[in-house]
Each structure stands twice: as C-alpha cells, then as structure tokens.
Amino acid sequence: MIARAGAGPLRRLVVLRHAKSAWPTGVDDHDRPLAPRGRRDAPAAGRALADADCLPDLALCSTAVRARQTWELAAQQWGTPPLARFDRRLYGAGVPELLAAVREVPDQMMTLLLIGHNPGLQELVLELAGDSLDDALDDVRTKFPTCAMAVLAWHGGSWDALTPGVALLTCVTVPRGRKKP
C-alpha cells in the first residue's frame, strides 16, 4: 500500500541516470565525457520524456561533465527546455543528499528531472517507491543502467513532503539511440 503525502497536486520526480560515459586516460572522474553510445542515448531520453508527456518544470543536474552533457542532449529535444540547476552535491550523492536537494525545489514545480549517478539514484528510487506499476520495482532492484529513467508520482503539497515509501513508481525505461548506418 502506498502512503499518501496528503491531499495535493500530482507531483512527479523523473530520475535519470547519466548516459554512457567514456573513460579517457588521465581524465578525472568528474570530467569524463559521454561515450559515443551516450551521445546517441541522451537525445533518446529527451524524446522519451516528450513522448510520455513528462517534460520537467525544472532539472537538477550533477556538475559532472557526463551528467551535464546528458542534460544538454536530452533538453535539445524539446521546444523550450526548462531551467536547469547544476549542483555539485549531486555528484556521488547518496539518498540523504539527493533528498535534501529535491526538498529545496520550489512548490510551483510539478515535475522535476533529477540527473545524476549510481548507486545513489537507484537507491533513491527504491527508497521513495512504496509500490510500482507492473514489475518496475523489481526492474530497478535488478539494475539501473546508464540512461535509465524512473518516474515516481505522488500527491503532495510540497517537495519537502517527499518521504520514503510515499511515491508510486509508474515507469522505468532505458531509452537507446540508434547507430547511424
């Protein structure tokens, strides 16, 4: 059973793990760019969000190069991208740091896109989801690969009402771009 945060509007948290990154020699982890596959997959993530009518009002993004590039390529798929905030706390963050950043989101934002890294994102989804549609929770428990997206929804008056077990995991998908022939 899903705990309800109370009466209020439907809020959605879209959790997006950065797309596949490259491992260039001598480059600090924070500065690793996207690999060719990541450059194909990130736009596919943006298209998937648009197709699902799940465009964010705000994006919170890790400052890591691969996360920022994922955001930029995904957002290019939309007519008018929302405001993005780049937050160093999201790089390598665990559940407490991720929740702290989400709880600071202004109440007028109904859909939030959070772009970051594993294992923190996978753990966050598992912590917040009280239930899921289909086998989505099992899918996340098994694996949350690069470019994976999870959509959590709940009724709540504000972002600081987001607590463990309150959300319904409505969708998990891993958009993949096509190689050019």
Helices and strands as residue ranges (DSSP letters): E 10-17, G 29-31, H 36-51, E 58-62, H 65-75, E 83-87, G 88-90, H 95-103, E 111-116, H 120-128, E 129-132, H 136-142, E 149-155, G 159-161, E 167-173
